C-alpha cells in the first residue's frame, strides 16, 4: 500500500511539472504555473485602485469599484482553476490540432487551409484559416462558431490558438505544426525556422 502511495505521489509530481510533453509522436502543452502566477500578480495590482476607490463618497464610484473587484475575482477564480488543472490543453499529432479550449475533437490537417504569419518574438497567438470553417466549427460553442462567420464574411482567420498561459510559445507551436505539415506555416515563419535550425 505504501509503495502504491509513493508511485501515485511520484506520478502527481511528474504530471504537475509544467512543460511541453512529447509522447508517441505527439506534442502537448499544459497550463504554465509561472505564467499563471505572473498574471495573478497583474490582476492583483489591477484590483488595488478599485479597493482604494471603495472609500469614495460618490455612490456611482463605489458601485463601479464593486463591479471592478467582482470582475477581478472572477478572473482570479478562472486562473486558480487552470493552475489546479494538470491535463493537456493543446496537442498536435498525426490527426491534427486538438485545443480543448475550443472544441472536443481534432481540427484535422486537411481542414486547415493555412497558418497566418506570426511574429514569434512578440506574438502569443497563432491564427488559422480553415478550408470549410462552417463545417469544421458547426459542433462547437457559439463563441467559437463566430470565427466561421468572421472568415467567410470578412476574411478574418476562423480560429485563434493562444499560447499566453500555456507552457511553451508560438515558435514551439509552429515547430510542432511543421513536423506534421511543413507546408502550413507561412513562408516567413518557415524561413525563420530554417535560419534558427543548425
Secondary structure by P-SEA (a helix, b strand, c coil): caaaaaaaaaaaaaaacccccccccbbbbcccaaaaaaaaaaaaaaaaaaaaacccccaaaaaaaaaaaaaaaaaaaaaaaaaaccccccccccccccccccccccccccccccccccccccccbbbbbbccccccccccccccaaaaaaaaccccccbbbbcccccccaaaaaaaaaacccccccaaaaaaaaaacc
